[in-house]
Amino acid sequence: SSDSKEGDIVTTIEPTVARTFDRVLDDAQGKWDSTLTGGIIMNPQTGEIIALNIVPSFDLNDRAGVDIETFQNPLVENVYEMGSIIKPLTIASGLDAGVIRPESTYYDAGFLELNDFTIRNYDKKGRGTVSMQEVLSQSLNTGVAYVASLLGQERFRNYFFGLKLGSETGIDLPNEAHGLVKNLENSREIYYATASYGQGIALTPIATVRALSALANGGLLVTPHIVKSIEYENGKVHTVGFPESERVFKESTSEDITRMLVKVVDTALKGGKAKNPYYTVAAKTGTAQIADVVNGGYYEDRFLHSFFGYFPAYDPQFLIFLYTVEPKGVQYASETLTDPFMELVQFLINYYAIPPDR
């Protein structure tokens, strides 16, 4: 009949990119013997997802011995404490509120004492007087905790809730979970300090990607999606619409944080060896401690590594997010995920013939 509801779904997924992505994830998973490795490649300006996957996977044609957990999609159904990739969101909030500039400095003693807790940098060392750029370049916990204190609890909470880290993104995939950001409803300083570097709040990868995209796209929250349109058998085409993007940061904030994240890649990531001479790439690594749900606190020897970046930095077409859970025999995300990230950047540049911007 002419009102037939049968048709084809046209997705935003690019099969060639998705295949390459799968191989890169498999390589990383195998190399570090991780529990799980996954990621998302999205256009941060439109929310179109070009590829997303988790490994290890299973064979759809041989489902023997596959339990229900295997069918879950951790990118939308699981939450994780993400660690340092959250730091740029804290710095951006500080820039947006006007409490810091990229060149602002603070005194880093290597630790901060709050509510009978001591926060330390990853190497337990102090840096003396350093700029906000160094806070990102050297990934200093004390630095983002300082920015959180300048913002104050209410403003910090408003920015992080404005980024909808505890909400569903509305992605067109089933069983989406929402992040756990209850700590930000508490008034203890320690919770804001740890949230400023991505501990004590647990987020879905997709909500993390949406929030990070606001750094890339001029300060807007887009709707991540994988369905572009529906082509019905009767020839009608329904283009799927999405809600208007909400503004969370000023455009100038997005420009400032982008410039800072480009500097992270050019000067600090692998000591500047990851720099691309022809393209601006903005990025940040994250190494998070994994919570011990049985005994409380955190495991000393289990980490979640994450990495996010976007390019060309000042008009980004792609945002890449990668994470690997409990990689073995390695400590920092810069060691596990920089190469996979850069391999994907190079592939996308070639595949889409992106003109150099440097």
C-alpha positions in Angstrom: 0.0 0.0 0.0 1.1 3.6 -0.5 1.3 4.2 3.3 3.8 1.3 3.6 6.0 1.8 6.7 8.7 -0.5 5.4 12.0 1.0 4.3 15.7 1.3 4.8 17.5 3.2 7.5 20.4 5.2 6.3 23.1 5.6 8.9 25.9 8.0 9.5 28.4 5.1 9.9 31.1 5.0 7.2 31.9 1.3 6.6 35.5 1.8 5.5 36.3 4.0 8.5 34.5 1.6 10.8 36.6 -1.4 9.5 39.8 0.5 10.0 38.6 1.6 13.5 37.9 -2.0 14.4 41.4 -3.1 13.4 43.1 -0.3 15.3 41.0 -1.2 18.4 41.9 -4.9 18.0 45.6 -4.1 17.7 45.5 -2.0 20.9 43.5 -4.6 22.8 45.9 -7.3 21.7 49.1 -5.3 22.4 48.1 -4.4 26.0 46.0 -7.4 26.9 43.2 -5.1 28.1 39.8 -6.3 29.5 38.1 -4.1 26.9 39.0 -1.4 24.3 36.5 0.9 22.6 35.9 4.2 21.0 33.8 6.6 19.1 34.5 8.8 16.0 32.0 11.6 15.7 31.6 14.9 13.8 31.5 17.3 16.8 29.6 19.9 14.8 26.7 17.7 13.8 26.7 14.8 16.2 27.0 12.3 13.3 28.8 9.2 14.5 31.1 7.8 11.8 32.3 4.8 13.7 31.9 3.2 17.1 32.9 -0.1 18.5 34.1 -2.2 21.4 36.5 -5.2 21.4 36.6 -8.1 22.1 33.4 -8.8 20.3 31.7 -12.0 19.2 30.6 -13.7 16.0 26.9 -13.1 15.2 26.9 -16.5 13.4 28.2 -18.4 16.5 26.5 -17.2 19.6 27.3 -20.3 21.7 28.5 -19.4 25.2 27.7 -15.8 24.7 26.1 -14.3 27.8 23.8 -11.3 27.9 26.6 -8.9 29.0 28.3 -9.5 25.7 25.3 -8.1 23.9 25.5 -4.8 25.9 27.0 -1.7 24.3 29.3 -0.3 27.0 29.6 3.0 25.0 26.0 3.9 25.9 25.2 1.4 28.7 28.2 1.5 31.1 29.7 4.3 33.1 33.4 4.9 34.0 35.4 7.3 35.9 37.2 8.9 33.0 40.1 10.7 34.6 42.2 13.5 33.0 40.3 13.9 29.7 37.8 15.7 31.9 40.4 18.4 32.9 39.8 20.4 29.7 36.1 20.7 30.7 37.2 22.2 34.1 39.7 24.6 32.4 37.1 25.6 29.9 34.5 26.3 32.6 37.1 28.5 34.4 37.9 30.3 31.2 34.2 30.7 30.4 33.4 32.2 33.8 36.4 34.5 33.6 38.1 33.2 36.7 41.3 32.3 34.7 43.0 33.0 31.4 45.2 30.5 29.6 48.3 32.4 30.9 47.0 32.6 34.5 49.3 31.0 37.0 49.0 29.2 40.4 51.5 27.8 42.8 51.7 24.0 42.6 53.0 22.5 45.8 52.4 19.0 44.4 49.5 18.4 46.8 46.3 20.0 48.2 44.7 19.2 51.5 40.9 19.3 51.6 38.5 17.8 54.1 41.2 15.6 55.7 42.1 14.2 52.2 45.2 15.0 50.3 45.1 15.4 46.5 48.4 14.8 44.7 49.7 15.1 41.1 50.3 11.8 39.4 54.0 11.8 40.2 53.5 13.3 43.7 55.8 16.2 42.7 55.2 20.0 42.8 56.0 22.3 39.9 56.2 25.7 41.6 54.5 28.5 39.8 53.0 27.3 36.6 50.5 28.5 34.0 47.1 27.0 33.1 48.7 25.7 29.9 51.1 23.6 32.0 48.2 22.3 34.0 46.9 20.7 30.8 50.3 19.9 29.3 51.6 18.2 32.4 48.1 17.0 33.5 48.3 18.5 37.0 45.5 17.5 39.4 46.3 20.3 41.8 45.8 22.8 38.9 42.3 21.8 37.9 41.3 21.5 41.6 42.6 25.1 42.0 40.3 26.2 39.1 37.4 24.3 40.7 38.0 26.3 43.9 38.1 29.6 42.0 34.8 28.7 40.3 33.2 27.7 43.6 30.8 24.8 44.1 27.7 26.4 42.5 29.3 27.6 39.3 31.3 24.4 38.9 28.2 22.3 39.4 26.3 24.5 36.9 28.9 24.0 34.2 29.1 20.2 34.7 25.3 19.9 34.9 25.1 22.2 31.9 27.3 19.7 30.0 24.7 17.1 30.9 27.3 14.6 32.2 24.6 13.0 34.3 21.9 12.9 31.7 21.2 10.7 28.7 22.3 12.2 25.3 19.3 10.9 23.4 21.4 8.9 21.1 19.3 6.6 18.9 20.6 3.3 20.5 18.9 1.2 23.1 19.3 1.1 26.9 21.3 4.3 27.3 22.4 4.9 30.9 23.0 8.2 32.6 26.2 9.3 34.4 26.6 9.2 38.2 27.3 12.8 39.3 25.7 12.7 42.7 29.0 13.9 44.3 28.3 17.3 42.8 25.1 17.6 44.9 27.3 17.3 48.1 28.9 20.3 49.6 32.3 18.8 50.5 35.1 20.5 48.7 36.9 17.2 48.1 34.1 16.0 45.7 34.6 19.0 43.5 38.3 18.7 43.5 38.2 15.1 42.4 35.5 15.7 39.8 37.7 18.4 38.3 40.1 15.7 37.1 37.5 13.0 36.4 37.4 10.9 39.5 34.4 10.3 41.7 32.0 11.0 38.8 31.2 8.1 36.4 30.1 8.9 32.9 29.0 7.0 29.8 31.5 7.2 26.9 28.8 8.8 24.7 27.9 11.6 27.2 31.7 12.2 27.6 32.0 12.6 23.8 29.1 15.0 23.7 30.6 17.2 26.5 34.1 17.2 24.9 32.6 18.1 21.5 31.5 21.4 23.1 35.2 22.3 23.4 35.6 21.6 19.7 32.5 23.1 18.1 32.3 26.6 19.5 30.6 25.7 22.8 27.4 23.7 21.8 25.9 20.5 23.0 24.9 18.4 20.0 22.8 15.2 19.8 25.0 12.2 19.0 23.2 10.0 16.4 23.7 7.2 13.9 20.5 7.5 11.9 20.5 10.0 9.1 17.3 9.3 7.2 14.7 6.6 6.5 14.0 5.8 2.8 10.5 4.2 2.6 9.6 1.7 -0.1 7.0 4.2 -1.6 9.9 6.5 -2.4 9.4 9.0 0.5 12.5 10.0 2.4 12.2 11.0 6.0 15.2 13.0 7.2 15.6 12.6 11.0 15.7 15.9 12.8 17.4 16.7 16.1 16.8 19.3 18.8 18.5 22.6 18.5 22.0 22.5 20.1 22.3 24.2 23.5 25.1 26.6 24.2 27.3 25.7 27.2 30.4 27.8 26.5 31.1 31.0 24.7 32.7 30.7 21.3 35.8 32.4 22.6 36.1 29.8 25.3 36.1 27.1 22.7 38.8 28.9 20.8 41.0 29.4 23.9 40.8 25.8 25.1 41.4 24.5 21.5 44.6 26.6 21.3 45.7 25.1 24.6 44.9 21.5 23.6 46.8 22.1 20.3 49.8 23.2 22.4 49.5 20.0 24.5 49.9 17.9 21.3 52.6 20.2 19.8 54.8 20.4 22.9 53.9 17.8 25.5 52.3 14.7 24.0 55.2 12.2 23.7 57.5 15.2 24.3 56.3 16.9 21.1 57.0 13.8 18.9 53.3 13.4 18.1 53.0 16.8 16.5 51.7 16.9 12.9 53.5 19.5 10.8 50.6 20.0 8.4 47.5 19.8 10.6 46.4 21.3 13.9 45.3 18.5 16.3 43.9 19.2 19.8 44.1 16.4 22.3 44.4 15.2 25.9 45.2 11.8 27.5 43.6 10.4 30.6 44.8 7.8 33.1 42.1 7.1 35.7 42.3 4.9 38.8 39.6 2.2 38.8 37.4 2.1 41.9 37.4 -1.0 44.1 33.7 -1.7 44.5 34.3 -4.4 47.1 36.7 -2.7 49.5 36.2 0.9 48.7 38.9 3.3 47.5 40.8 2.6 44.3 43.0 -0.2 43.0 46.7 0.7 43.1 47.5 -1.2 39.9 44.4 -1.1 37.7 43.8 1.8 35.3 41.4 3.0 32.7 43.3 4.8 29.9 41.4 7.3 27.7 42.3 9.6 24.9 40.3 12.3 23.1 41.2 14.7 20.3 39.8 16.6 17.4 41.1 18.0 14.1 41.6 20.2 12.1 41.5 21.9 15.5 39.9 25.2 14.5 37.2 23.7 12.2 37.0 20.1 13.4 35.3 17.5 11.3 36.3 14.6 13.6 36.5 14.0 17.3 38.0 10.7 18.3 37.5 9.2 21.7 39.4 6.0 22.7 39.5 4.0 26.0 41.1 0.8 27.2 40.3 -0.9 30.5 43.0 -2.5 32.6 45.9 -2.5 30.1 48.7 -4.7 31.4 52.3 -3.7 32.2 51.9 -0.1 31.3 51.0 3.0 33.3 50.0 6.0 31.2 47.5 6.5 28.4 50.1 8.4 26.4 51.9 5.1 26.0 48.9 3.0 25.1 46.6 5.2 23.0 48.7 8.0 21.4 49.7 5.8 18.5 46.3 4.4 17.8 44.9 7.9 17.9 47.5 9.3 15.5 47.0 6.3 13.1 43.3 7.1 13.0 44.0 10.8 12.4 46.3 10.0 9.5 43.8 7.5 8.0 40.9 10.1 8.2 43.1 12.8 6.6 43.9 10.5 3.7 40.4 8.9 3.4 38.6 12.3 3.4 41.4 14.2 1.6 41.4 16.9 4.3 43.4 19.9 3.2 46.3 20.9 5.5 45.6 23.8 7.8 49.2 24.7 8.8 
